[in-house]
Amino acid sequence: MQRVVLSAIATLALVGLGLFWWQGRAEVERGAPPPLVEETGEPETEALPEIDPGDMIGPEPPEATELTREERRFFRYDRNRDRRITRTEMLSTRTDAFRKLDVDGNNLLTFEEWAVTTSRRFEGADADGNGELTPAEFATTAPKRRKKPACRC
């Protein structure tokens, strides 16, 4: 009973703290200075500079380089192209694989679900049944490459 009361008090305290924080942010935004107004009654805007480029020649555009297979694979994960893969970017492509492993569909992967799928995959790859994978047997566990669809022009 004490835990229920303490958790209710803690919840109310956190909600109250959140409301005070939210109100404080609202006050800051409400107290922001208004935009400067000219005598015409319209907000002041800066005029954009106008330049005649004439005979100016800019730098050459960069040439497209052929990406290696590994670079293409890297960029499939790196969604925002910052040349870093975050955990979220890495896991976003794994949702279909997770759904296949989650047999009962409760969005929780139990050890048993994972172990059964993994052992079946190992048994399928172990062609000679000796309980060890050779490099050739391990190569069969790689994801299958899809054929590119033919153009229907």
URWO-V973154 format. One record per residue. RES is the residue in one small letter. SS is DSSP state (@ for helix, = for strand, . for the rest). PHI is phi in radians with two decimals (NA if undefined). PSI is psi in whole degrees, -180 to 180 (NA if undefined). Layout:
# URWO-V973154
<<RES,SS,PHI,PSI> <RES,SS,PHI,PSI>>
This chain:
# URWO-V973154
<<m,.,NA,-36> <q,@,-1.14,-37> <r,@,-1.10,-39> <v,@,-1.12,-46> <v,@,-1.12,-46> <l,@,-1.11,-40> <s,@,-1.19,-35> <a,@,-1.15,-41> <i,@,-1.15,-44> <a,@,-1.10,-40> <t,@,-1.11,-46> <l,@,-1.09,-39> <a,@,-1.11,-44> <l,@,-1.15,-40> <v,@,-1.12,-44> <g,@,-1.07,-44> <l,@,-1.07,-42> <g,@,-1.11,-41> <l,@,-1.12,-44> <f,@,-1.08,-41> <w,@,-1.11,-44> <w,@,-1.12,-43> <q,@,-1.13,-37> <g,@,-1.11,-41> <r,@,-1.18,-37> <a,@,-1.14,-37> <e,@,-1.15,-39> <v,@,-1.10,-45> <e,@,-1.18,-37> <r,@,-1.19,-32> <g,.,-1.52,8> <a,.,-1.18,145> <p,.,-1.19,147> <p,.,-1.27,160> <p,.,-1.17,150> <l,.,-1.17,138> <v,=,-2.06,130> <e,.,-1.32,179> <e,.,-1.15,-21> <t,.,-1.33,-13> <g,.,1.64,2> <e,.,-1.85,150> <p,=,-1.05,146> <e,.,-1.28,130> <t,.,-2.18,147> <e,.,-1.51,136> <a,.,-1.33,141> <l,.,-1.35,140> <p,.,-1.23,144> <e,.,-2.00,126> <i,.,-2.34,138> <d,.,-1.59,116> <p,.,-1.18,-22> <g,.,0.99,-125> <d,.,-1.74,19> <m,.,-1.19,140> <i,.,-2.11,126> <g,.,-1.45,180> <p,.,-1.21,156> <e,.,-1.15,142> <p,.,-1.17,150> <p,.,-1.16,146> <e,.,-1.46,142> <a,.,-1.28,128> <t,.,-1.76,147> <e,.,-1.34,120> <l,.,-1.38,145> <t,.,-1.29,168> <r,@,-1.07,-38> <e,@,-1.21,-38> <e,@,-1.15,-40> <r,@,-1.09,-41> <r,@,-1.12,-41> <f,@,-1.07,-46> <f,@,-1.26,-18> <r,@,-1.15,-33> <y,@,-1.49,-38> <d,.,-1.39,84> <r,.,-1.17,-37> <n,.,-1.67,6> <r,.,0.97,38> <d,.,-1.67,11> <r,.,1.07,28> <r,.,-2.43,138> <i,.,-1.84,118> <t,.,-1.47,168> <r,@,-1.06,-41> <t,@,-1.11,-43> <e,@,-1.10,-41> <m,@,-1.16,-43> <l,@,-1.38,-19> <s,@,-1.12,-28> <t,.,-1.50,-5> <r,.,-1.72,5> <t,@,-1.15,-38> <d,@,-1.14,-41> <a,@,-1.14,-38> <f,@,-1.12,-42> <r,@,-1.11,-34> <k,@,-1.19,-37> <l,@,-1.29,-32> <d,.,-1.39,86> <v,.,-1.14,-43> <d,.,-1.47,-6> <g,.,1.23,25> <n,.,-1.65,10> <n,.,1.15,17> <l,.,-2.21,130> <l,.,-1.72,113> <t,.,-1.50,162> <f,@,-1.07,-38> <e,@,-1.09,-43> <e,@,-1.07,-45> <w,@,-1.16,-44> <a,@,-1.13,-42> <v,@,-1.10,-47> <t,@,-1.13,-43> <t,@,-1.16,-42> <s,@,-1.19,-37> <r,@,-1.11,-40> <r,@,-1.14,-41> <f,@,-1.13,-45> <e,@,-1.10,-36> <g,@,-1.18,-33> <a,@,-1.43,-27> <d,.,-1.39,86> <a,.,-1.14,-40> <d,.,-1.56,-4> <g,.,1.20,25> <n,.,-1.62,3> <g,.,1.42,11> <e,.,-2.38,146> <l,.,-1.80,126> <t,.,-1.41,166> <p,@,-0.99,-36> <a,@,-1.19,-40> <e,@,-1.19,-39> <f,@,-1.12,-34> <a,@,-1.08,-25> <t,.,-1.28,-14> <t,.,-1.49,-7> <a,.,-1.15,150> <p,.,-1.05,142> <k,.,-1.28,136> <r,.,-1.43,133> <r,.,-1.45,144> <k,.,-1.35,142> <k,.,-1.26,135> <p,.,-1.18,145> <a,.,-1.25,146> <c,.,-1.21,132> <r,.,-1.84,53> <c,.,-1.32,NA>>
